[in-house]
Amino acid sequence: DWLATVRAGARQVSDDTMGKVRFDEASGVPISLVLTSVTKEQARRRVAAYAAWLATIPAPPVARVRVVSSPELEGPVAAMFRGEIARHFPADTFHVTSSHTGADVLFHTPDPRWR
């Protein structure tokens, strides 16, 4: 099953002390990287690994990076995520939005298996 394979790959991106990939298909944001109490360098490494992993799976409609207990990273995480996603996806295939708690990447042509 493709989703089981995606979930297995997420375990390699997750790090219990810095960031964990979470799945919630019902929310409209099926995949999120939750960064909790991390430094800027730790966030950079986790976001880079997350973006690289996203490039290996069927594109979801939305993928999120959420910052918890690191308010100084909220703006920089959006820029980090945009830069890392751009390393793996053509610029015309996604759009990144930021919020007060992180950033979302919206893929213009998500894989239909996510529906």
N, CA, C and O atoms as CSV, one atom per row, in Angstrom:
chain,resi,resn,atom,element,x,y,z
A,1,ASP,N,N,0.848,-1.184,0.000
A,1,ASP,CA,C,0.000,0.000,0.000
A,1,ASP,C,C,0.891,1.244,0.000
A,1,ASP,O,O,1.839,1.331,0.781
A,2,TRP,N,N,0.589,2.200,-0.871
A,2,TRP,CA,C,1.437,3.378,-1.037
A,2,TRP,C,C,1.519,4.228,0.232
A,2,TRP,O,O,2.584,4.760,0.547
A,3,LEU,N,N,0.409,4.364,0.966
A,3,LEU,CA,C,0.423,5.195,2.172
A,3,LEU,C,C,1.265,4.563,3.279
A,3,LEU,O,O,1.914,5.280,4.042
A,4,ALA,N,N,1.265,3.259,3.376
A,4,ALA,CA,C,2.120,2.580,4.356
A,4,ALA,C,C,3.590,2.847,4.045
A,4,ALA,O,O,4.397,3.039,4.955
A,5,THR,N,N,3.932,2.858,2.773
A,5,THR,CA,C,5.307,3.149,2.359
A,5,THR,C,C,5.675,4.590,2.716
A,5,THR,O,O,6.776,4.851,3.201
A,6,VAL,N,N,4.750,5.523,2.475
A,6,VAL,CA,C,4.977,6.933,2.820
A,6,VAL,C,C,5.181,7.075,4.331
A,6,VAL,O,O,6.099,7.766,4.773
A,7,ARG,N,N,4.337,6.431,5.109
A,7,ARG,CA,C,4.450,6.506,6.575
A,7,ARG,C,C,5.779,5.915,7.065
A,7,ARG,O,O,6.396,6.445,7.989
A,8,ALA,N,N,6.205,4.831,6.448
A,8,ALA,CA,C,7.482,4.217,6.835
A,8,ALA,C,C,8.637,5.180,6.545
A,8,ALA,O,O,9.558,5.302,7.354
A,9,GLY,N,N,8.595,5.845,5.428
A,9,GLY,CA,C,9.632,6.815,5.092
A,9,GLY,C,C,9.642,7.998,6.044
A,9,GLY,O,O,10.698,8.567,6.322
A,10,ALA,N,N,8.483,8.365,6.538
A,10,ALA,CA,C,8.386,9.493,7.473
A,10,ALA,C,C,9.135,9.212,8.766
A,10,ALA,O,O,9.660,10.133,9.392
A,11,ARG,N,N,9.187,7.964,9.165
A,11,ARG,CA,C,9.915,7.620,10.397
A,11,ARG,C,C,11.401,7.959,10.274
A,11,ARG,O,O,12.049,8.272,11.272
A,12,GLN,N,N,11.938,7.899,9.069
A,12,GLN,CA,C,13.353,8.222,8.877
A,12,GLN,C,C,13.594,9.727,8.911
A,12,GLN,O,O,14.709,10.165,9.192
A,13,VAL,N,N,12.563,10.524,8.629
A,13,VAL,CA,C,12.674,11.979,8.665
A,13,VAL,C,C,12.424,12.499,10.075
A,13,VAL,O,O,12.968,13.533,10.462
A,14,SER,N,N,11.608,11.792,10.837
A,14,SER,CA,C,11.242,12.226,12.187
A,14,SER,C,C,12.402,12.053,13.154
A,14,SER,O,O,13.222,11.144,13.026
A,15,ASP,N,N,12.442,12.947,14.116
A,15,ASP,CA,C,13.405,12.883,15.203
A,15,ASP,C,C,12.648,13.314,16.451
A,15,ASP,O,O,12.209,14.460,16.546
A,16,ASP,N,N,12.495,12.418,17.392
A,16,ASP,CA,C,11.669,12.701,18.564
A,16,ASP,C,C,12.113,13.926,19.348
A,16,ASP,O,O,11.298,14.541,20.035
A,17,THR,N,N,13.381,14.294,19.261
A,17,THR,CA,C,13.849,15.435,20.032
A,17,THR,C,C,13.769,16.749,19.263
A,17,THR,O,O,13.802,17.814,19.879
A,18,MET,N,N,13.665,16.707,17.940
A,18,MET,CA,C,13.664,17.948,17.160
A,18,MET,C,C,12.422,18.156,16.309
A,18,MET,O,O,11.913,19.273,16.219
A,19,GLY,N,N,11.937,17.111,15.696
A,19,GLY,CA,C,10.799,17.288,14.811
A,19,GLY,C,C,10.172,15.961,14.461
A,19,GLY,O,O,10.869,14.962,14.286
A,20,LYS,N,N,8.878,15.949,14.360
A,20,LYS,CA,C,8.170,14.712,14.076
A,20,LYS,C,C,7.194,14.940,12.929
A,20,LYS,O,O,6.479,15.942,12.897
A,21,VAL,N,N,7.174,13.997,11.987
A,21,VAL,CA,C,6.214,14.048,10.894
A,21,VAL,C,C,4.914,13.440,11.391
A,21,VAL,O,O,4.897,12.343,11.951
A,22,ARG,N,N,3.831,14.165,11.180
A,22,ARG,CA,C,2.508,13.699,11.595
A,22,ARG,C,C,1.586,13.634,10.391
A,22,ARG,O,O,1.706,14.417,9.449
A,23,PHE,N,N,0.665,12.686,10.444
A,23,PHE,CA,C,-0.300,12.477,9.370
A,23,PHE,C,C,-1.702,12.758,9.885
A,23,PHE,O,O,-2.067,12.351,10.988
A,24,ASP,N,N,-2.488,13.466,9.066
A,24,ASP,CA,C,-3.885,13.737,9.401
A,24,ASP,C,C,-4.621,14.014,8.095
A,24,ASP,O,O,-4.849,15.168,7.731
A,25,GLU,N,N,-4.987,12.955,7.404
A,25,GLU,CA,C,-5.620,13.092,6.095
A,25,GLU,C,C,-6.955,13.832,6.174
A,25,GLU,O,O,-7.356,14.466,5.199
A,26,ALA,N,N,-7.639,13.768,7.291
A,26,ALA,CA,C,-8.960,14.379,7.431
A,26,ALA,C,C,-8.899,15.902,7.568
A,26,ALA,O,O,-9.906,16.575,7.347
A,27,SER,N,N,-7.757,16.450,7.923
A,27,SER,CA,C,-7.670,17.888,8.220
A,27,SER,C,C,-7.518,18.770,6.989
A,27,SER,O,O,-7.658,19.989,7.095
A,28,GLY,N,N,-7.241,18.199,5.841
A,28,GLY,CA,C,-6.939,19.007,4.658
A,28,GLY,C,C,-5.449,19.248,4.508
A,28,GLY,O,O,-4.996,19.680,3.448
A,29,VAL,N,N,-4.682,18.976,5.549
A,29,VAL,CA,C,-3.212,19.052,5.509
A,29,VAL,C,C,-2.725,17.663,5.916
A,29,VAL,O,O,-2.523,17.394,7.100
A,30,PRO,N,N,-2.537,16.786,4.935
A,30,PRO,CA,C,-2.261,15.392,5.285
A,30,PRO,C,C,-0.924,15.136,5.973
A,30,PRO,O,O,-0.788,14.161,6.712
A,31,ILE,N,N,0.071,16.004,5.740
A,31,ILE,CA,C,1.406,15.774,6.312
A,31,ILE,C,C,1.918,17.061,6.939
A,31,ILE,O,O,1.852,18.132,6.335
A,32,SER,N,N,2.427,16.943,8.153
A,32,SER,CA,C,3.019,18.096,8.845
A,32,SER,C,C,4.315,17.674,9.516
A,32,SER,O,O,4.426,16.569,10.047
A,33,LEU,N,N,5.285,18.564,9.485
A,33,LEU,CA,C,6.488,18.422,10.297
A,33,LEU,C,C,6.308,19.360,11.471
A,33,LEU,O,O,6.183,20.571,11.288
A,34,VAL,N,N,6.293,18.816,12.671
A,34,VAL,CA,C,6.116,19.621,13.875
A,34,VAL,C,C,7.477,19.765,14.550
A,34,VAL,O,O,8.073,18.785,14.996
A,35,LEU,N,N,7.958,21.012,14.614
A,35,LEU,CA,C,9.238,21.331,15.239
A,35,LEU,C,C,8.961,21.883,16.631
A,35,LEU,O,O,8.259,22.884,16.777
A,36,THR,N,N,9.505,21.238,17.644
A,36,THR,CA,C,9.238,21.640,19.021
A,36,THR,C,C,10.530,22.032,19.715
A,36,THR,O,O,11.467,21.239,19.808
A,37,SER,N,N,10.568,23.275,20.204
A,37,SER,CA,C,11.715,23.777,20.985
A,37,SER,C,C,13.044,23.490,20.302
A,37,SER,O,O,13.920,22.848,20.882
A,38,VAL,N,N,13.195,23.965,19.073
A,38,VAL,CA,C,14.420,23.721,18.314
A,38,VAL,C,C,15.178,25.020,18.080
A,38,VAL,O,O,14.606,26.110,18.094
A,39,THR,N,N,16.476,24.875,17.864
A,39,THR,CA,C,17.294,26.021,17.479
A,39,THR,C,C,17.131,26.237,15.976
A,39,THR,O,O,16.551,25.406,15.278
A,40,LYS,N,N,17.643,27.346,15.498
A,40,LYS,CA,C,17.552,27.641,14.060
A,40,LYS,C,C,18.286,26.579,13.245
A,40,LYS,O,O,17.790,26.162,12.198
A,41,GLU,N,N,19.442,26.141,13.696
A,41,GLU,CA,C,20.211,25.120,12.964
A,41,GLU,C,C,19.489,23.773,12.974
A,41,GLU,O,O,19.451,23.087,11.952
A,42,GLN,N,N,18.926,23.392,14.098
A,42,GLN,CA,C,18.158,22.148,14.166
A,42,GLN,C,C,16.959,22.216,13.225
A,42,GLN,O,O,16.660,21.254,12.517
A,43,ALA,N,N,16.277,23.354,13.222
A,43,ALA,CA,C,15.130,23.529,12.324
A,43,ALA,C,C,15.583,23.425,10.871
A,43,ALA,O,O,14.914,22.772,10.069
A,44,ARG,N,N,16.687,24.044,10.519
A,44,ARG,CA,C,17.194,23.992,9.144
A,44,ARG,C,C,17.439,22.557,8.707
A,44,ARG,O,O,17.059,22.171,7.601
A,45,ARG,N,N,18.070,21.763,9.563
A,45,ARG,CA,C,18.358,20.360,9.215
A,45,ARG,C,C,17.075,19.546,9.049
A,45,ARG,O,O,16.958,18.754,8.114
A,46,ARG,N,N,16.118,19.740,9.948
A,46,ARG,CA,C,14.855,18.988,9.866
A,46,ARG,C,C,14.050,19.408,8.636
A,46,ARG,O,O,13.490,18.556,7.946
A,47,VAL,N,N,13.988,20.695,8.358
A,47,VAL,CA,C,13.238,21.180,7.198
A,47,VAL,C,C,13.886,20.676,5.911
A,47,VAL,O,O,13.182,20.300,4.974
A,48,ALA,N,N,15.202,20.663,5.855
A,48,ALA,CA,C,15.906,20.143,4.666
A,48,ALA,C,C,15.591,18.664,4.453
A,48,ALA,O,O,15.322,18.246,3.327
A,49,ALA,N,N,15.621,17.876,5.515
A,49,ALA,CA,C,15.311,16.441,5.399
A,49,ALA,C,C,13.856,16.232,5.006
A,49,ALA,O,O,13.552,15.351,4.201
A,50,TYR,N,N,12.961,17.027,5.560
A,50,TYR,CA,C,11.532,16.931,5.258
A,50,TYR,C,C,11.269,17.246,3.781
A,50,TYR,O,O,10.544,16.513,3.108
A,51,ALA,N,N,11.851,18.326,3.285
A,51,ALA,CA,C,11.660,18.702,1.885
A,51,ALA,C,C,12.215,17.639,0.946
A,51,ALA,O,O,11.592,17.314,-0.065
A,52,ALA,N,N,13.385,17.095,1.276
A,52,ALA,CA,C,13.980,16.037,0.448
A,52,ALA,C,C,13.072,14.805,0.444
A,52,ALA,O,O,12.885,14.174,-0.597
A,53,TRP,N,N,12.517,14.468,1.590
A,53,TRP,CA,C,11.610,13.329,1.679
A,53,TRP,C,C,10.334,13.573,0.886
A,53,TRP,O,O,9.858,12.673,0.194
A,54,LEU,N,N,9.764,14.791,0.974
A,54,LEU,CA,C,8.556,15.107,0.210
A,54,LEU,C,C,8.767,14.883,-1.287
A,54,LEU,O,O,7.834,14.510,-1.999
A,55,ALA,N,N,9.973,15.106,-1.757
A,55,ALA,CA,C,10.274,14.917,-3.185
A,55,ALA,C,C,10.262,13.448,-3.590
A,55,ALA,O,O,10.266,13.137,-4.781
A,56,THR,N,N,10.248,12.544,-2.619
A,56,THR,CA,C,10.289,11.106,-2.923
A,56,THR,C,C,8.925,10.438,-2.825
A,56,THR,O,O,8.800,9.247,-3.110
A,57,ILE,N,N,7.907,11.184,-2.428
A,57,ILE,CA,C,6.579,10.590,-2.219
A,57,ILE,C,C,5.577,11.211,-3.193
A,57,ILE,O,O,5.869,12.242,-3.799
A,58,PRO,N,N,4.398,10.597,-3.353
A,58,PRO,CA,C,3.349,11.227,-4.155
A,58,PRO,C,C,3.017,12.598,-3.554
A,58,PRO,O,O,2.791,12.710,-2.349
A,59,ALA,N,N,2.988,13.625,-4.383
A,59,ALA,CA,C,2.781,14.989,-3.887
A,59,ALA,C,C,1.423,15.126,-3.207
A,59,ALA,O,O,0.391,14.851,-3.819
A,60,PRO,N,N,1.419,15.552,-1.944
A,60,PRO,CA,C,0.145,15.800,-1.260
A,60,PRO,C,C,-0.411,17.153,-1.719
A,60,PRO,O,O,0.308,17.932,-2.344
A,61,PRO,N,N,-1.670,17.436,-1.420
A,61,PRO,CA,C,-2.184,18.758,-1.781
A,61,PRO,C,C,-1.490,19.864,-0.982
A,61,PRO,O,O,-1.219,20.944,-1.507
A,62,VAL,N,N,-1.209,19.581,0.285
A,62,VAL,CA,C,-0.570,20.542,1.180
A,62,VAL,C,C,0.367,19.786,2.110
A,62,VAL,O,O,0.054,18.684,2.561
A,63,ALA,N,N,1.518,20.385,2.393
A,63,ALA,CA,C,2.417,19.872,3.429
A,63,ALA,C,C,2.766,21.061,4.320
A,63,ALA,O,O,2.933,22.178,3.830
A,64,ARG,N,N,2.873,20.828,5.602
A,64,ARG,CA,C,3.049,21.918,6.571
A,64,ARG,C,C,4.299,21.708,7.410
A,64,ARG,O,O,4.703,20.582,7.699
A,65,VAL,N,N,4.900,22.840,7.794
A,65,VAL,CA,C,5.895,22.872,8.866
A,65,VAL,C,C,5.282,23.742,9.948
A,65,VAL,O,O,4.912,24.891,9.704
A,66,ARG,N,N,5.179,23.184,11.148
A,66,ARG,CA,C,4.583,23.914,12.268
A,66,ARG,C,C,5.618,24.053,13.373
A,66,ARG,O,O,6.303,23.092,13.722
A,67,VAL,N,N,5.724,25.247,13.914
A,67,VAL,CA,C,6.683,25.553,14.972
A,67,VAL,C,C,5.946,25.639,16.303
A,67,VAL,O,O,4.943,26.343,16.428
A,68,VAL,N,N,6.458,24.910,17.298
A,68,VAL,CA,C,5.878,24.916,18.638
A,68,VAL,C,C,6.988,25.288,19.619
A,68,VAL,O,O,8.064,24.691,19.603
A,69,SER,N,N,6.724,26.264,20.460
A,69,SER,CA,C,7.661,26.673,21.526
A,69,SER,C,C,8.989,27.194,20.980
A,69,SER,O,O,10.021,27.069,21.639
A,70,SER,N,N,8.967,27.771,19.792
A,70,SER,CA,C,10.154,28.421,19.223
A,70,SER,C,C,9.693,29.638,18.424
A,70,SER,O,O,9.886,29.676,17.209
A,71,PRO,N,N,9.088,30.636,19.079
A,71,PRO,CA,C,8.491,31.756,18.348
A,71,PRO,C,C,9.477,32.522,17.475
A,71,PRO,O,O,9.075,33.110,16.471
A,72,GLU,N,N,10.748,32.527,17.829
A,72,GLU,CA,C,11.741,33.252,17.026
A,72,GLU,C,C,11.966,32.607,15.665
A,72,GLU,O,O,12.588,33.210,14.790
A,73,LEU,N,N,11.468,31.390,15.478
A,73,LEU,CA,C,11.663,30.679,14.205
A,73,LEU,C,C,10.486,30.781,13.253
A,73,LEU,O,O,10.590,30.331,12.112
A,74,GLU,N,N,9.381,31.350,13.678
A,74,GLU,CA,C,8.183,31.312,12.849
A,74,GLU,C,C,8.401,31.924,11.470
A,74,GLU,O,O,8.022,31.306,10.475
A,75,GLY,N,N,8.984,33.091,11.369
A,75,GLY,CA,C,9.276,33.697,10.064
A,75,GLY,C,C,10.375,32.972,9.321
A,75,GLY,O,O,10.195,32.618,8.156
A,76,PRO,N,N,11.524,32.739,9.967
A,76,PRO,CA,C,12.608,32.036,9.285
A,76,PRO,C,C,12.241,30.645,8.783
A,76,PRO,O,O,12.789,30.202,7.773
A,77,VAL,N,N,11.337,29.947,9.451
A,77,VAL,CA,C,10.960,28.609,9.001
A,77,VAL,C,C,10.270,28.685,7.642
A,77,VAL,O,O,10.500,27.826,6.790
A,78,ALA,N,N,9.440,29.682,7.427
A,78,ALA,CA,C,8.782,29.831,6.126
A,78,ALA,C,C,9.822,30.020,5.024
A,78,ALA,O,O,9.717,29.406,3.962
A,79,ALA,N,N,10.815,30.855,5.264
A,79,ALA,CA,C,11.878,31.073,4.282
A,79,ALA,C,C,12.708,29.806,4.068
A,79,ALA,O,O,13.071,29.474,2.940
A,80,MET,N,N,13.002,29.105,5.161
A,80,MET,CA,C,13.748,27.839,5.053
A,80,MET,C,C,12.967,26.839,4.206
A,80,MET,O,O,13.519,26.213,3.301
A,81,PHE,N,N,11.675,26.695,4.509
A,81,PHE,CA,C,10.832,25.728,3.814
A,81,PHE,C,C,10.747,26.075,2.327
A,81,PHE,O,O,10.874,25.194,1.477
A,82,ARG,N,N,10.536,27.334,2.015
A,82,ARG,CA,C,10.468,27.779,0.619
A,82,ARG,C,C,11.766,27.436,-0.107
A,82,ARG,O,O,11.734,26.907,-1.219
A,83,GLY,N,N,12.892,27.730,0.506
A,83,GLY,CA,C,14.182,27.457,-0.115
A,83,GLY,C,C,14.441,25.976,-0.321
A,83,GLY,O,O,14.936,25.567,-1.372
A,84,GLU,N,N,14.110,25.177,0.674
A,84,GLU,CA,C,14.345,23.730,0.563
A,84,GLU,C,C,13.393,23.079,-0.435
A,84,GLU,O,O,13.805,22.203,-1.197
A,85,ILE,N,N,12.132,23.491,-0.442
A,85,ILE,CA,C,11.189,22.939,-1.420
A,85,ILE,C,C,11.660,23.287,-2.833
A,85,ILE,O,O,11.575,22.459,-3.740
A,86,ALA,N,N,12.154,24.504,-3.017
A,86,ALA,CA,C,12.634,24.940,-4.340
A,86,ALA,C,C,13.836,24.124,-4.822
A,86,ALA,O,O,14.091,24.049,-6.024
A,87,ARG,N,N,14.555,23.531,-3.918
A,87,ARG,CA,C,15.685,22.670,-4.311
A,87,ARG,C,C,15.215,21.362,-4.925
A,87,ARG,O,O,15.965,20.717,-5.658
A,88,HIS,N,N,13.975,20.962,-4.634
A,88,HIS,CA,C,13.481,19.648,-5.044
A,88,HIS,C,C,12.315,19.677,-6.028
A,88,HIS,O,O,12.016,18.663,-6.658
A,89,PHE,N,N,11.654,20.826,-6.168
A,89,PHE,CA,C,10.484,20.929,-7.038
A,89,PHE,C,C,10.625,22.154,-7.942
A,89,PHE,O,O,11.149,23.180,-7.510
A,90,PRO,N,N,10.162,22.059,-9.191
A,90,PRO,CA,C,10.170,23.237,-10.057
A,90,PRO,C,C,9.310,24.356,-9.450
A,90,PRO,O,O,8.278,24.087,-8.836
A,91,ALA,N,N,9.738,25.588,-9.626
A,91,ALA,CA,C,9.071,26.734,-9.005
A,91,ALA,C,C,7.607,26.876,-9.394
A,91,ALA,O,O,6.815,27.407,-8.614
A,92,ASP,N,N,7.234,26.417,-10.568
A,92,ASP,CA,C,5.844,26.579,-11.004
A,92,ASP,C,C,4.929,25.451,-10.536
A,92,ASP,O,O,3.779,25.376,-10.970
A,93,THR,N,N,5.421,24.568,-9.654
A,93,THR,CA,C,4.607,23.438,-9.193
A,93,THR,C,C,4.107,23.591,-7.763
A,93,THR,O,O,3.388,22.724,-7.267
A,94,PHE,N,N,4.473,24.678,-7.092
A,94,PHE,CA,C,4.079,24.851,-5.694
A,94,PHE,C,C,3.990,26.318,-5.325
A,94,PHE,O,O,4.460,27.196,-6.049
A,95,HIS,N,N,3.377,26.558,-4.184
A,95,HIS,CA,C,3.292,27.900,-3.612
A,95,HIS,C,C,3.430,27.749,-2.097
A,95,HIS,O,O,2.794,26.877,-1.505
A,96,VAL,N,N,4.245,28.580,-1.470
A,96,VAL,CA,C,4.431,28.518,-0.017
A,96,VAL,C,C,3.733,29.710,0.631
A,96,VAL,O,O,3.891,30.851,0.197
A,97,THR,N,N,2.969,29.430,1.660
A,97,THR,CA,C,2.336,30.482,2.454
A,97,THR,C,C,2.864,30.378,3.884
A,97,THR,O,O,3.216,29.295,4.352
A,98,SER,N,N,2.913,31.508,4.559
A,98,SER,CA,C,3.369,31.473,5.950
A,98,SER,C,C,2.237,31.907,6.870
A,98,SER,O,O,1.314,32.616,6.469
A,99,SER,N,N,2.340,31.458,8.110
A,99,SER,CA,C,1.369,31.826,9.132
A,99,SER,C,C,2.136,32.133,10.407
A,99,SER,O,O,3.365,32.061,10.427
A,100,HIS,N,N,1.435,32.468,11.448
A,100,HIS,CA,C,2.110,32.787,12.710
A,100,HIS,C,C,2.713,31.550,13.374
A,100,HIS,O,O,3.467,31.678,14.338
A,101,THR,N,N,2.393,30.354,12.875
A,101,THR,CA,C,2.953,29.139,13.487
A,101,THR,C,C,3.804,28.315,12.533
A,101,THR,O,O,4.185,27.197,12.877
A,102,GLY,N,N,4.116,28.825,11.351
A,102,GLY,CA,C,4.946,28.065,10.427
A,102,GLY,C,C,4.655,28.380,8.984
A,102,GLY,O,O,4.490,29.542,8.615
A,103,ALA,N,N,4.590,27.333,8.153
A,103,ALA,CA,C,4.396,27.526,6.716
A,103,ALA,C,C,3.753,26.305,6.093
A,103,ALA,O,O,3.891,25.184,6.583
A,104,ASP,N,N,3.043,26.551,4.994
A,104,ASP,CA,C,2.444,25.483,4.195
A,104,ASP,C,C,2.996,25.559,2.787
A,104,ASP,O,O,3.237,26.646,2.264
A,105,VAL,N,N,3.196,24.400,2.172
A,105,VAL,CA,C,3.466,24.362,0.738
A,105,VAL,C,C,2.233,23.739,0.094
A,105,VAL,O,O,1.782,22.667,0.496
A,106,LEU,N,N,1.703,24.416,-0.897
A,106,LEU,CA,C,0.545,23.930,-1.641
A,106,LEU,C,C,1.049,23.473,-3.006
A,106,LEU,O,O,1.606,24.265,-3.766
A,107,PHE,N,N,0.853,22.207,-3.310
A,107,PHE,CA,C,1.280,21.672,-4.597
A,107,PHE,C,C,0.159,21.869,-5.608
A,107,PHE,O,O,-0.989,21.513,-5.343
A,108,HIS,N,N,0.489,22.432,-6.762
A,108,HIS,CA,C,-0.505,22.747,-7.779
A,108,HIS,C,C,-1.134,21.503,-8.400
A,108,HIS,O,O,-2.299,21.529,-8.797
A,109,THR,N,N,-0.378,20.424,-8.484
A,109,THR,CA,C,-0.893,19.182,-9.063
A,109,THR,C,C,-0.618,18.034,-8.096
A,109,THR,O,O,0.305,17.248,-8.307
A,110,PRO,N,N,-1.421,17.938,-7.037
A,110,PRO,CA,C,-1.186,16.857,-6.075
A,110,PRO,C,C,-1.528,15.501,-6.687
A,110,PRO,O,O,-2.337,15.399,-7.609
A,111,ASP,N,N,-0.899,14.478,-6.154
A,111,ASP,CA,C,-1.197,13.121,-6.600
A,111,ASP,C,C,-2.633,12.789,-6.176
A,111,ASP,O,O,-3.002,13.023,-5.025
A,112,PRO,N,N,-3.446,12.246,-7.092
A,112,PRO,CA,C,-4.847,11.956,-6.766
A,112,PRO,C,C,-5.047,10.916,-5.650
A,112,PRO,O,O,-6.143,10.810,-5.100
A,113,ARG,N,N,-4.017,10.162,-5.318
A,113,ARG,CA,C,-4.169,9.179,-4.239
A,113,ARG,C,C,-4.435,9.826,-2.892
A,113,ARG,O,O,-4.916,9.149,-1.982
A,114,TRP,N,N,-4.143,11.103,-2.728
A,114,TRP,CA,C,-4.368,11.778,-1.459
A,114,TRP,C,C,-5.832,12.137,-1.248
A,114,TRP,O,O,-6.201,12.556,-0.150
A,115,ARG,N,N,-6.666,11.989,-2.248
A,115,ARG,CA,C,-8.092,12.368,-2.099
A,115,ARG,C,C,-8.860,11.359,-1.314
A,115,ARG,O,O,-10.060,11.526,-1.099
